[in-house]
């Protein structure tokens, strides 16, 4: 990925993080990128991935043909021409629509592919993608789940569909598909900064209610 | 005991017959349950459950109780009230703060003299835990807040636990009274050491605010218990005229009860089990089962055995050469284990007699609750402090069935579950006298 595009993407990620939970923690620094890849197999320990939430439980992209419109739950996009057929779904915010378009447009399809997949997650949680691997037509990724930042608008105990757009630094066949995914919760270690609300929380006074009595009972039971 | 030793043999024999012939599915009680008449169910919750008894005639002074309340108010003060979505959009974080704040206030007593001292201490600990969870969570999401500054660190609190534990059990009016009083204080320390302070209790700046808040709350709970424990020990010693050491008596009591518990566990495992604290299964409590596979009595026994062995596994039980760190609470937990094992045995006998524990109507449920209340009421005013301590352990058992029956339209199966829980309360209570007498005799010998 060119530095210019990374800078642009990082900007988008920070802007869209509130509503679309773009994974700013992943892939924002080229020197942290650990990728091992051949033409057909590889692994990226810090993959570039765009995460977009869909409020209506539907996938974030759909495909329009002459006859009909159908949802796109999972697909490998290896050709810029394919973008003409893909539309961002109505349940996606305008801000996130722009992020998706930018992300897709800026992919170098001569050397890269986009892998689209979806997963469900609680509204107040988000995925941290730990690695992505591909081997032939099998694509796998690992994740952990963590709490979203305080300013993320979410609803406890509701579930949302998240579209995951991985940018893979390899040209894979269009038959490539999700071979597996797995994860854990919560994440062990997080780069998320949670102390963001401008306020104080200092508790006045002692950390105790009373002083603990010094109990040293002697033979008569007196308390000293 | 010898009767139990034959149970597995009898079951094994029955199993042999089954294997030799056709294996048929046992009848399922709830596939074709008897009819239930709801008549008499309307007023079932009218009678209040008994108050928690006093273990010793001491009290929280009002000024001291007010300081505990003040700590809760100080903890809650920094949190904006109300806390709107516009201020904190993340609903999971906002919900934990507001729910815990509400729970803290609900736990605060309006009158201090309405509660016995240990009941009040428990309420203060709960309230402080909820309040510290709320403000710890808030501190974790604010720029100037610091969750580690809300309460003292786990290391400091652990030192205080050790310090108080070194003074326990203290002197007492007599070993029985001392066991009840110090057993209650030691229980706080024992649970804190083996559950909360055993785990990772650090609160780091990068930690998930929900977890950071809960950790702060749990540490505050222990801090509250330490303060209340030290205070109540001092109050108790002030009211005792000639306090006596009780260490030797506790040793005798532990030897006697530990031996009884060990014998019971061995018998339940047919002397074959290496791990005595493992759940032996409900079949260890009856020889034959002339009731349906999932009859209410079977389901009750299954729950009772599971709960009993969950606690036996966690609690300090003076079997197999266990050397207790906290002897008074170890004796109390052995007492409770024996009572529950005996009640399971009684329930097994009811099952052998064909008792399915299905109530035919609402009046039967009402009568079972009344009987349970009567039995616990008598326990709560017993002269023996160990029986009063047992009442403090049995009283919370009313919560689940009462909640079931307070629902708008519970199902017959739910009503039956509530009924069996009331019967269980009566069963457990009926076993307390013999077990507490055995313990008292051992302590006073």
HADDOCK unambig.tbl for C-alpha pairs under 7 A between the chains (distance, minus, plus):
assign (segid A and resid 124 and name CA) (segid B and resid 90 and name CA) 6.66 0.50 0.50
assign (segid A and resid 124 and name CA) (segid B and resid 92 and name CA) 6.20 0.50 0.50
assign (segid A and resid 147 and name CA) (segid B and resid 208 and name CA) 6.59 0.50 0.50
assign (segid A and resid 150 and name CA) (segid B and resid 88 and name CA) 6.10 0.50 0.50
assign (segid A and resid 150 and name CA) (segid B and resid 89 and name CA) 6.34 0.50 0.50
assign (segid A and resid 150 and name CA) (segid B and resid 90 and name CA) 4.95 0.50 0.50
assign (segid A and resid 150 and name CA) (segid B and resid 93 and name CA) 6.96 0.50 0.50
assign (segid A and resid 150 and name CA) (segid B and resid 141 and name CA) 6.55 0.50 0.50
assign (segid A and resid 151 and name CA) (segid B and resid 88 and name CA) 6.09 0.50 0.50
assign (segid A and resid 151 and name CA) (segid B and resid 89 and name CA) 5.11 0.50 0.50
assign (segid A and resid 151 and name CA) (segid B and resid 90 and name CA) 5.77 0.50 0.50
assign (segid A and resid 152 and name CA) (segid B and resid 89 and name CA) 5.84 0.50 0.50
assign (segid A and resid 152 and name CA) (segid B and resid 90 and name CA) 5.19 0.50 0.50
assign (segid A and resid 153 and name CA) (segid B and resid 89 and name CA) 4.68 0.50 0.50
assign (segid A and resid 153 and name CA) (segid B and resid 90 and name CA) 5.08 0.50 0.50
assign (segid A and resid 154 and name CA) (segid B and resid 89 and name CA) 6.87 0.50 0.50
assign (segid A and resid 154 and name CA) (segid B and resid 90 and name CA) 5.34 0.50 0.50
assign (segid A and resid 154 and name CA) (segid B and resid 91 and name CA) 5.62 0.50 0.50
assign (segid A and resid 155 and name CA) (segid B and resid 91 and name CA) 5.20 0.50 0.50
assign (segid A and resid 155 and name CA) (segid B and resid 92 and name CA) 6.90 0.50 0.50
assign (segid A and resid 156 and name CA) (segid B and resid 91 and name CA) 5.51 0.50 0.50
assign (segid A and resid 156 and name CA) (segid B and resid 92 and name CA) 5.00 0.50 0.50
assign (segid A and resid 190 and name CA) (segid B and resid 206 and name CA) 6.83 0.50 0.50
assign (segid A and resid 193 and name CA) (segid B and resid 206 and name CA) 6.52 0.50 0.50
assign (segid A and resid 194 and name CA) (segid B and resid 140 and name CA) 6.68 0.50 0.50
assign (segid A and resid 194 and name CA) (segid B and resid 141 and name CA) 5.10 0.50 0.50
assign (segid A and resid 195 and name CA) (segid B and resid 140 and name CA) 5.55 0.50 0.50
assign (segid A and resid 195 and name CA) (segid B and resid 141 and name CA) 3.77 0.50 0.50
assign (segid A and resid 195 and name CA) (segid B and resid 142 and name CA) 4.53 0.50 0.50
assign (segid A and resid 195 and name CA) (segid B and resid 143 and name CA) 4.94 0.50 0.50
assign (segid A and resid 196 and name CA) (segid B and resid 141 and name CA) 5.75 0.50 0.50
assign (segid A and resid 196 and name CA) (segid B and resid 142 and name CA) 5.49 0.50 0.50
assign (segid A and resid 196 and name CA) (segid B and resid 143 and name CA) 5.34 0.50 0.50
assign (segid A and resid 197 and name CA) (segid B and resid 141 and name CA) 5.92 0.50 0.50
assign (segid A and resid 197 and name CA) (segid B and resid 142 and name CA) 4.41 0.50 0.50
assign (segid A and resid 197 and name CA) (segid B and resid 143 and name CA) 5.61 0.50 0.50
assign (segid A and resid 198 and name CA) (segid B and resid 142 and name CA) 5.78 0.50 0.50
assign (segid A and resid 198 and name CA) (segid B and resid 143 and name CA) 5.31 0.50 0.50
assign (segid A and resid 199 and name CA) (segid B and resid 142 and name CA) 5.34 0.50 0.50
assign (segid A and resid 199 and name CA) (segid B and resid 143 and name CA) 6.05 0.50 0.50
assign (segid A and resid 199 and name CA) (segid B and resid 144 and name CA) 6.00 0.50 0.50
assign (segid A and resid 200 and name CA) (segid B and resid 142 and name CA) 6.26 0.50 0.50
assign (segid A and resid 200 and name CA) (segid B and resid 143 and name CA) 6.89 0.50 0.50
assign (segid A and resid 200 and name CA) (segid B and resid 144 and name CA) 4.72 0.50 0.50
assign (segid A and resid 200 and name CA) (segid B and resid 145 and name CA) 5.05 0.50 0.50
assign (segid A and resid 201 and name CA) (segid B and resid 78 and name CA) 5.04 0.50 0.50
assign (segid A and resid 201 and name CA) (segid B and resid 79 and name CA) 6.86 0.50 0.50
assign (segid A and resid 201 and name CA) (segid B and resid 135 and name CA) 6.99 0.50 0.50
assign (segid A and resid 201 and name CA) (segid B and resid 138 and name CA) 6.77 0.50 0.50
assign (segid A and resid 201 and name CA) (segid B and resid 139 and name CA) 5.10 0.50 0.50
assign (segid A and resid 201 and name CA) (segid B and resid 144 and name CA) 6.71 0.50 0.50
assign (segid A and resid 201 and name CA) (segid B and resid 145 and name CA) 4.49 0.50 0.50
assign (segid A and resid 202 and name CA) (segid B and resid 78 and name CA) 6.42 0.50 0.50
assign (segid A and resid 202 and name CA) (segid B and resid 145 and name CA) 6.14 0.50 0.50
assign (segid A and resid 203 and name CA) (segid B and resid 74 and name CA) 6.08 0.50 0.50
assign (segid A and resid 203 and name CA) (segid B and resid 75 and name CA) 5.65 0.50 0.50
assign (segid A and resid 203 and name CA) (segid B and resid 78 and name CA) 6.55 0.50 0.50
assign (segid A and resid 203 and name CA) (segid B and resid 150 and name CA) 6.24 0.50 0.50
assign (segid A and resid 204 and name CA) (segid B and resid 74 and name CA) 6.18 0.50 0.50
assign (segid A and resid 207 and name CA) (segid B and resid 150 and name CA) 6.98 0.50 0.50
assign (segid A and resid 207 and name CA) (segid B and resid 151 and name CA) 5.32 0.50 0.50
assign (segid A and resid 207 and name CA) (segid B and resid 152 and name CA) 6.46 0.50 0.50
assign (segid A and resid 209 and name CA) (segid B and resid 67 and name CA) 5.39 0.50 0.50
assign (segid A and resid 209 and name CA) (segid B and resid 68 and name CA) 5.09 0.50 0.50
assign (segid A and resid 209 and name CA) (segid B and resid 71 and name CA) 5.31 0.50 0.50
assign (segid A and resid 210 and name CA) (segid B and resid 67 and name CA) 6.64 0.50 0.50
assign (segid A and resid 210 and name CA) (segid B and resid 227 and name CA) 6.50 0.50 0.50
assign (segid A and resid 211 and name CA) (segid B and resid 227 and name CA) 6.94 0.50 0.50
assign (segid A and resid 212 and name CA) (segid B and resid 227 and name CA) 5.05 0.50 0.50
assign (segid A and resid 212 and name CA) (segid B and resid 230 and name CA) 5.79 0.50 0.50
assign (segid A and resid 212 and name CA) (segid B and resid 231 and name CA) 6.70 0.50 0.50
assign (segid A and resid 213 and name CA) (segid B and resid 230 and name CA) 5.64 0.50 0.50
assign (segid A and resid 213 and name CA) (segid B and resid 231 and name CA) 5.97 0.50 0.50
assign (segid A and resid 215 and name CA) (segid B and resid 167 and name CA) 6.78 0.50 0.50
assign (segid A and resid 215 and name CA) (segid B and resid 234 and name CA) 6.58 0.50 0.50
assign (segid A and resid 220 and name CA) (segid B and resid 242 and name CA) 6.61 0.50 0.50
assign (segid A and resid 220 and name CA) (segid B and resid 243 and name CA) 6.80 0.50 0.50
assign (segid A and resid 221 and name CA) (segid B and resid 171 and name CA) 6.95 0.50 0.50
assign (segid A and resid 221 and name CA) (segid B and resid 237 and name CA) 6.36 0.50 0.50
assign (segid A and resid 221 and name CA) (segid B and resid 242 and name CA) 6.80 0.50 0.50
assign (segid A and resid 221 and name CA) (segid B and resid 243 and name CA) 5.51 0.50 0.50
assign (segid A and resid 223 and name CA) (segid B and resid 234 and name CA) 6.87 0.50 0.50
